Amino acid sequence: MLDYLTDILPFGDAWQRVHSTNLKELKLPIISNIKMPEHYSEDARWRHVRNTPFRKTIETIGSLLSDFMTLKILGHLKLFSEKNHHGN
């Protein structure tokens, strides 16, 4: 479970696979990962991974939830200048 959690955190291995894209083909990152074959040795991100439909599903859901939580946490952070700006 710990390995999965570290993989889906921003810039973890699974997160990188989910957010990968092919700029030449202008594919959305998630679509690029979903269409990737089960075995793909031409890219280091997939070289040692058996990219099964189950793996794609749990990595995609986990990585997107990680993105959501990161944005939520960062949205609640206050800068030092915000305290003075709002008159608090």
C-alpha positions, 0 to 999 in steps of 0.5 A: 500500500505504501508503494502505491501511495508513493507512486501516485504522489506528484512526480511518482512513477505512476503519476508520471505515467498517467501524466505522460503525453506524446507532444507530436500526436497532441494526445491528452496525458491520460489518453496517452497512458490508457492507450499504451500497450501492456508491454512497452520497452521503448519508454523508460516509464513503462519498461519495467511495468506490466501496464494492465487495464487494472493497473491503468485504472488504479494508477489513473484514479489515484493520481487524479485524486492526488492532483485534486488533494494537492490543489486543495491543500495548496488552495488553503495555504496563505501567504504571509502578505495575505494576512495584512492584505485582508486586514487581519 
